[in-house]
Amino acid sequence: MATGSTPASEKVFHNAPWVMASANITFSMLMMLVCSAVMGVPLYRDIEHQTRQYLFSYPITKFGYFWGRFIGSFVVVLVIGSAFNWGSIAGTSIGPIMGWVPAERIGSFGLWNYFQPYFYFAFGNMLLASTIFFSLVAITRNVKVVYSASILLLIGYLLASFLVTDSEKRNLVK
């Protein structure tokens, strides 16, 4: 964002809502790899170190333990995912000051323009990926399955987006 390297044409601002939405969708696709690392580790670490006896000696239920681990890990994923938007805000603020991008290519600042696509698109993608990876660790008790599934899911997403893209209109706006 700071260098103006967005897919915007000459008449579209670099921080336009459409540009931010497409960037958030692309970033949420890459966040699947982060989701597998963050969501798979806490539950697997407890399984690997056999801390079940210690954890359940406290007044905690299996339901509370499971959902506590899931929600805690998912909050970490959300914080990591929101870093993209905070970086975009910093980039569109610093870019014109440093001369990396012309100031007329940056539109007016609106915080909702940055975070609306995050809540509409990226949040759902990260929730789906986090649920899949956390349940894979709970079922298989093997973190290698989670990492393999994340790579397969990423390849499947890339393949599906390639097949769905209309090749006739791909180079319409340059």
Secondary structure, 3 states (H helix, E strand, C coil): CCCCCCCCCCCCCCCCHHHHHHHHHHHHHHHHHHHHHHHHHHHHHHHHCCCHHHHCCCCCCHHHHHHHHHHHHHHHHHHHHHHHHHHHHHHHHHHHHHCCCCHHHCCCCCHHHHHHHHHHHHHHHHHHHHHHHHHHHHHHCCHHHHHHHHHHHHHHHHHHHHHHCCCCCCCCCC
